[in-house]
Each structure stands twice: as structure tokens, then as C-alpha cells.
Amino acid sequence: MKPEKLPEFIEDVRKLWSNTPKPMSTTKTNGRGTPMGYINKIEAASIMGCTVRSIDNWMKLKLIPHYKFGRAVLFKESDLLEAIEKTKVS
């Protein structure tokens, strides 16, 4: 590209960029990319007082409810607290 054409090229790119539709998110997030009211595995492990590996094992055994979206796994904090209450012994 010739140097004298550079400003014209930059202007064309700006026009294209400004006309490109931007994604609109209607889902509110908690600042970490997860939807409000949901937490990830690391946060779930922190709440449950265990390791992420334990969370994985309990998910496999279906002891704690979870939601999967592809490879992403989310939990509701209220579901985790209910799961703790269900395992209460006497």
C-alpha cells in the first residue's frame, strides 16, 4: 500500500467498523461473565469448603445440581445450600 493511500484506507476501515452491528447482551452478569445468581466451580468449591475436584466428583454422582452449557458449568448458590441441608445427619 502506498503511504499516500493510508489515510483513505484508515477512514474506510473506520466506516466499516462503525457500521458493524455490535453484540447486545440482555443477560445481566456479575462482572465475571457468569449470569447473575449463578456461580462457577471455583466459587462453588469456596462455598462448599472443598476442592474443585470434589465438586467435579459430586457433579458426576449427581449429589449437587448444576447447569451445563457446552463445557461451562454453573451453579445456583441456593441449590448448593439446599444440597448441604439434604445431607444433614440427625
N, C-alpha and C positions, 0 to 999 in steps of 0.2 A: 504494500500500500504506500502510495506517495504521501509524504508529510503534509502537503497542502490539502489533501483529501481527509486528513484525520479529523478536523473539527466537524466536517459534514457527517462523517461516519459516526462520531460520538453523538451528534444530535439525532441521527436516525435510530441509534440504539436506545437513547432516552425516550424517544417517541414510542418505540416498540414496548419498552418496559412499562411506560405509564399506561399503555392500552391493554396490558396483560391483566386478566382478572386475578385478583388476589383471593386466596382461600379464606372463607369466612367460617369461623368456629362458633357454633351456637352452644357448645358444651362449655360450662364453666369448669376451670381447672383449679387445682390447689397450688399452682405455681411450680409444680414439679412435673407437670404433664399428665398427671392422672386426674380423672374427673372428681369433682367434689363429692365427698362422702366415701371415697374409695382409697385404699392404701395398697402399696406394693409389698412384695415378700419381705424386704428388709424391715419395713415399718411393722409388718405383722409379727416378725420374729422379735422385735423390740417389745411390742405389746404383750406377747405371749411369754417373754422371758426365756427364749430358746434360740437355737441357731436357725439359719435359713435352711440347712439340711433337714432339720426336724420338721419345719414347715412343709418341705417337699415330701417327706415321708407321710405326714398326716394327710396331705392332699391325696397322695396315692391310696391311702387307706380310707379315704373319704370321711375322715374324722372332723375336718373343718371345711365349711362351704367356701367355694371360690368361683371366680368367673374367669374364663379364658377367652382371649381374643388373639388367635394365632399363637405366638409364643409369649405374649404378655399375660400375666396373671394378676388379678386384682381381688381384693377382699373388702368387705364392709366391716368396719370396726365393731359394729353392733353384732354381726354374725359371729365374730371371733369371741366376743364376750359371752354370747349365748352358748357357744360350744364349750367354753370353760365351765359355765354353770351346769351344763348337762353331764359333765364328768365328775361332778361333786359326789364324794362318797360320804354318806350319812351326814 
